[in-house]
C-alpha cells in the first residue's frame, strides 16, 4: 500500500505556510512563482534523503551535523537560498521524520516493519534543451537536476532503443546508437529529435526516462545495482556471515533486510509541467501514460506541477472512470470497450489516493475538495477561464458605451 506522506512548510522560498498530504497521485497548481516547484523539490529532496538513510549512504548524525541548508543536496535543487532564520520544515515519511527549525535539522527514525526503498526521479521543466542540441552531455554548466536527468535519459535510450510514444498519432522514437542520433518517426516522415517540434522535444525525454525507470523497478528479477552498490552489499553480507555470535536464523533475517535495502520497492516520479508545449489532446495521452506507469506498482507515486486546466479535467475523467470500472459488470463487453476508449483501465485513478493543492500568491495553499468521484472544478485554473468570459462581457459593455 502507498503510505501517505506529510510535508509542512513555513517561511521557505515563496511559501509562507502550507501543509501537504502526499498520496499516490499529487497535483500542484497555482500562479507563476507561487511555490509549486518548491514543494516538488522539497518532496524529492526528503524522499531521497530517506532512501539515503535506509541504504546507509548517510547516517542521521551526519545529516544533523553542521548547517543543513548549506549541504550539497540543497545546492543540488538550488534551494539553499530559500531558507530563512524562521524557516520550519517537517517531513513525515515512511521510515523517518525530518524536522527543521531554528536552522537545525532533527532526524527521527520511525518504528516500521520491513524496508521500502524507492527510486526517485525529478524531471525538470528545462528538459527541452536536452532534445534541442546534439550531444547535450557536452553542454557546460547544466544544473545538477538536469545533469542527473540527462544521465538517466542516455541510459534509457540505450535500453529501449525504440518506443511508440503515448500519442494517438502513433509516432515512434528511435535511437541510432552507432551514430548517436535520436529520431522521431511518423507514418510518412522521419526527423531528428533536434529538428522536431518543441512538443516532441519535451515529451520524448520525459516518456523515455519514465518508461525505463518504471520498468526497471517493476522487474524484480532484474538487477538494478551499480558496481558501487554491489560492493557495499557484498561487504555487509560478508560481515554478517563472518559474525560467529549470530545464529543462523538471525543471519537469515539480517541478510533479508540487507537485500531489501538494495532493491527498489517503488518509483517516485516528480514531473514539472508535463503539459509543456503539448496540444490539449496530447496532454491527455501523456497524462494517461504517466498514470499507467504509476499504476504498475502499489508503492509508486506521481507528483505533477501544472498550469494546464486540461490536466485537471482529464484527471476528473480518470477518477470517474475508476468509479465506473468498479461497478461495470464483467459480462458487459460492449460497455467495457466503450469505457476503455475514453480512459484505459490502467490509467484510472482512485479518488481516495489523489490530492490536488492550489498555491496562492500570498504564500499559502489549500487542498481542493472532491465532489463525489471527481476533483472539484472550483480551482484557480478553471476560475481563470470563467474570468476571461467576464472580461469579454466588459469589453462588450465598453463597445456599447462607445457607440452611445
N, C-alpha and C positions, 0 to 999 in steps of 0.2 A: 504494500500500500504506500502511496506517495504521501509522506507526512507533511503537514502544514508547517511552514517556517514563518517566524515573525521577525520583522525588521522595523525598528523605531529610529527615527532621525530627528534631531533637533539642532538648529543653527549650523547647518552644514551646506556649503555652497549656496545655491538659491533657495534651499528648503529651510524654512523656519521651524516647522513642526509637521511630522507625518508618521503615521503608523500603517504598516503594510503587512497583510496576511498573504503570504506567497504560497500558492497552491500548485497543482499540476500545470494549470494554464493561468498566466498572469499577463494582463494587458495594461499598459500605461499610456494615457492620453493627456493632452494639455497644450497650452500655447508655447511659443518659442521661448526657450530658456527657463522653463518652469521647473526643471529638475527630473525629467523622465530618464535621461541618460545617467543622471547622478544616482538614482535609485538602482538602475540596472547595473551600474559599475560597482556599487557597494554590495549588492547581492552577489555578483560574480566574484568580488574580492573575498567576502567572508565564506562563500561556498568553497572557494579554492583553499582558503586557509584551513577550513575544517578538514578537507581532504589531506592537506599537508601535515596536519597533526596526526590524523589516523595513520598515514603512511610513514610517520616519523621523519618527515623532511625537516620539520621544526618541532621544538618542544614548546609547551605553554610558557615555560620560563624564558625562553629566547624571545617569544613574541612580547612578553610583558616588560622585558628589559629595555631601557633607553626610551627615546622619543618615537612612539609608534607612527606618527604622521610622516616622519622622515624616512621610514623604512622603504626599501626598493619596491615593494608591491603596491604602495600608494603612488609612487612615481610611475609605475607601470601604467596605471589608468589615468595618470596626470590629474590626480585629485588631492595631492599633498597640500596645495594652497587653498583647498576648500575648508580645511579645519580652522576653527577659531577657538579662543580660550574657553568659550561657553558651549562648544560642541559636545553633544551627547549622542552616542550611538549604542544600540542594543540589537544583537542578532541572536535569536533563539533557534538554533539549528537542530540537526538530527543527533549529533554526538557531543556538541559543545555549545556553550553560550558565551558570546563575546560582549563585554560591557566596556564602553569607552566613555570616560567622564573625567573632568579635571586634568585633561591632557595625559591620562594614563589608561592603558588597556588592561582589563582583567579577563582571564580565560578560565571558564568554569566547566569542567567535564560533567557530562550527564550520564546517569546510570541507565544504559541501554543494552539490551541483549543483541548480540550479533554485530556485524560490521558492514557498513554501507560506504562504498567509495564511488563517487560519480566522476565522470568525465565532464569537465566544464569548458564550454566554448563561447567566447564573446565575439559576435560577428559585428564589426563596426560599420557605421554608415559610410565611411570613406572607402569601402571595398572596391568601388568602381575603378579606382586608379590601378588596381592590380590587373584589371582586364584591358585597360586602355593603352598600356605600354607593353612593348616587347621586353622580356627578361626583367620583370619587376624586382627580382632579387638584387639587381644592380643599383636600385634606387637608394640613395643615401638619405639618412635622417628619417626613415619611416618611424612613426610612433610604434611603441612596443606592442600594443594590441594588434595593430595592422601587420606588424612583422610576424607575430605568433600565428595570426590567421593565415598569412602567406605560407608559412611552413606547412600548416595543415592542408592548404589548397594544393601545394605541389605534391604532397603525398596522395591526396585524393585523386588528382589527375593520373598519377601513375597506377593506382589501384583500380580505378573504374575504367579508364581509357575512353569509354563511351557511355552516354547516358541520355535517355529520352527525357527532355525537360518537361516539367509538370505544367504544360500548357495545352490548351485544347487544339492548338495548331499542329502538334506532333513534331515540333522542331527538336533536333538532337544536338548534343555536344559530342565532339570527337577530339581526341588528343593524339597528335603525331609526335610520339616520343623521340623518334630519330632526329627530327628537325626542330623539336621543341616548339610546336605550333598548336594553338588551340583553335578549333573550328566550330562555327555554328552552321548546321546543315538543315536546310528545309527540303521540301519536295522537289524544287527546281532551282535551288541555289546552294552555294557553299561559300561562306566568307570567313575570314579570320575574325576571331573574337575582338581583336583590336580595332577592326573596322565595322563591327556590328553596332546596333543601336544601343543607347545608354541603358535601356531596359534589360537587354541581354547581358550587358557588362555588369549590371548589379545582380541579376538573377543567377547567372552561372556560378560564380564563386560561392554564393550562399547555399545553393542547392547541392553542389558537389560536396562541400565540406559536411553539410548536414546529413546527406545520404551516407557518406563514407563513415562518419563517426557513429551514427545511429546503428549502422550495420555492424561495425566493429564491436560496439558494446553489446548488441543483441546476440552476436555469435559467440556464445560462451566457450565454444570449442577452440576458438582462435586465440592464439597467444597475443596479448596486447602489450607485452613487456619489452621495453627497450633494454639495451645492454646494461645500463646503469641499474635499472630496477632488478634485472636478473641477478646481478652481483649482490645487491642488497638482500634479495630474497634468499640466495644461497648462503650468505653469511649468517642470517638469522636461523635458517634451518640447521646449519652446522652447529651453531651454539646450543640449540635445543637438543640435538641428537647427542652432543658431547657431554651433556649435563647428566652425570650418573645419579644425581639425587632425585631426579624426576621419574615417576612411574610411567609405564607405557601409556596408560590412559591419559595422564596429564600431558605427555608429549604429543599424543594424537590431537588433543584439544588445542594445544598451542600451535601445532602445525596447521590446523584448520583455520585458526584465527589469522596466522601469518599469510596463508594463501588468500584469504578473503580480502586482506588489506592490499594485495597486489592484483586484484581483479576488480573490474568496474561492475557496479550493480545498476547503474543508470546513466543517462546522458542529459545534462543540463544545457539547453540551447538558449542563449541570450542574444536576441536579434534586434538590432537597431533599424528602424524604418524599413521593414520588409517590403513595403509598397513602393520603394524608391524607383521612380521613372517607369512604373508599370501602369499599363492600361487597366481600367477597373475590372474587366473580366479576367485579366491575367492576375490581378491581385487575389481574386477568388481561387484560381487554380493553385497559386503559390501558397496561399494560406492553408488550403486543404492538404497540400503536400507536407507543410511543416507540422500540421496537426497529426497527419498519418504517421510521420516519423516519431513524433512524441508518443503516440499511442502504441508503439511497438513493445514498450516495457512499462510496467506499472510505476517504476521509480523514476522514469523520465520526466523532465519538466521543460516547459517552453515559456519564456518571457519575451514579450514583444513591446517595443515602443512604436507608436504610430501617430501620424497626423491625418490619417485617412478615415472618413466616416464610412467608407465602403467596408473596411475591415470589421467594424462593429456590426454592420448589417449582415455580413457573411457569417460572423460568429453567431448571430441570432439564428440564422438558418441552421447552423451546425448544432446548436443546443436544442432547437425544436426538433430537428431530425433525430437526434439521440432519443428524445422522449418518444417519438413515433416508432423507432426501431424496437423499443422496449415492449410496445403493445401490438406490434404488427404480427398478425397470425402467420406462422411458418408456412402454411399452405397457400398463402396469398402471393403466388409468384408474380403476377402482374403488378400488384401494389408494391411489392418489394423492389421490382425493377424500376418502377416509376420513382420511388424514393431514392434509390441508388443513383439515378440520373441527376437528381438535384444535389444530394450530398452523399458521397460514398460512406458506407458504414464505418470504414477505418478512419474517416476524418471527423467523426462525430465527437461532440464534447458534452460531458456530463456537467450540467449547470452547477451542480454542487461542488465541482472541482475547479470552477472558473472564478477568478477575481479580476475586476476591472477598476482601476483607480484613475481619477481625474486630478491632475495637479494644476494649481491656480497661480496667477501672477503674484499673489500676496504671500507666497511661500507655504501655503497649506495644501492639503489634499483631502479627498473624500472617496470612499468606496461606493461605487454605483450599485444600486439595488437591482435585484432580479424581479421581473414581473412574470410569475409562473415559470415557464420553461425557457424564457429568453431574458437577456440583459435589457434594462430599461433604455428607452430611446431619449430619455431626458439627460443629455450629456452635452458637453462643450461643443463637440463637432456637429451634432445634429442641430443644436440651437443656433450655431453659426449659419447653417443653411437656411433656417427659418428667418434669421435676421436679414439675410440677403433679400428675401421677399418683402420684408418691411421697408428696406431701403428703396426697393424699386417702387413701392407704393408712394413713398415720399417724393420720388422723382416725378411720378405722375401728378401728384398734388402741385408740385412746383410748376409743371408744364401748364396745368390749368390756370394757375395764378398768372403766369407769364402771358397767357392768351386772353385774360380777362380785360 
